[in-house]
């Protein structure tokens, strides 16, 4: 067993158990609670195409019964102690979390280990859960914000796992069986594919001891992680639907989590559409009154990324909003952001980083993601230093590189105003 401890105001301790399990903790001696997470190093982008949705379905099955607990006992296991369990599946990870009082660390570790190591995958529960996930898929389809994001992902990544829905489809979920679930489980939930991370009032040695005692992951062939596909260029797609609003999402390829360029890009994205004081919010909503919702988002993946712009507008104002959006971006590229804009964006990001440190759950997520993407911990103070070091020229360069209008694909969901939106409304070549 090896242990690494890095110096910062709240150091992160890292231990590698003999079976390959990674254990991380950030000890906050003044806290009486803790957040514990078990992270799987692969997500929906790493599942075989015929098994679309299997990663998320396995997450559901972990709560449906283990060798020692049924679903009701799992639900009561930590709630009866004043804590709670949760989980989520993303494109690159699965995470099981427990939020408990510090005194209940042993129980939290045991319960999470039971979930991720000893699920029964009972055939009857599998069939029942198919109905639950089917309803989740249908609910997702009824959410315009989620649906338009899926349309955009399909345009950007094409026939690739990043372009497919995390939940799968009704058809692929219906085709899952115990054999398929077990085959995915034994490879992707191996000890060397798991990270146990905790933050809050705890002792690292105790966490390591409990993890070594309770975690007995399955043994199978390691999973094959996919790679980002080549960029096939932008496109415009309008899916007509009877909605009150027209939902517009524009997206372009960005950078990976570990790319040093992420800091200038994060500053650029923040001043563009990261809040109420951003360029797009002020110009499109406050001044022009064309949209209720307008904001940007930035996804940093292990080998690529996505920069997106989202708007919700009245159908008859869609073309006007796109024209104004293009004009605002072009003006920003030509003139560059002001020094005040850059400084305000940096301070906004500094506040977000440091305020997140107040939450033990946010700290746990940060510690785990740093390990997943970098293999090391970057203290919050260092993150802030990188952000504050971004110059106006670097932010401007990031805008010119990543936010050129002709780089963006457009996905539209909602009523047509005359005819569907096309590349006449969002030209795919430079003006």
Secondary structure, DSSP 8 states (H G I E B T S, - for coil): -EEEE--STT-EEEEE-TTS-EEEEEE-TT-SEEEEEEEES--GGGS-GGGTTHHHHHHHHTTSBBSS-BHHHHHHHHHTTT-EEEEEE-SS-EEEEEEEEGGGHHHHHHHHHHHHH-B---HHHHHHHHHHHHHHHHHHHT-HHHHHHHHHHHHHH-SSGGGS-TT--HHHHHT--HHHHHHHHHHHTSGGGEEEEEEES--HHHHHHHHHHH---------------------EEEE----SSEEEEEEEE---TT-TTHHHHHHHHHHHHSSTTSHHIIIIIIIT--EEEEEEEEEE-SS-EEEEEEEEE-GGGHHHHHHHHHHHHHHHHHH---HHHHHHHHHHHHHHHHHHTT-HHHHHHHHHHHHHHHSS---HHHHHHHHHT--HHHHHHHHHHH--GGG-EEEEES--SSS---TTTS-SS--
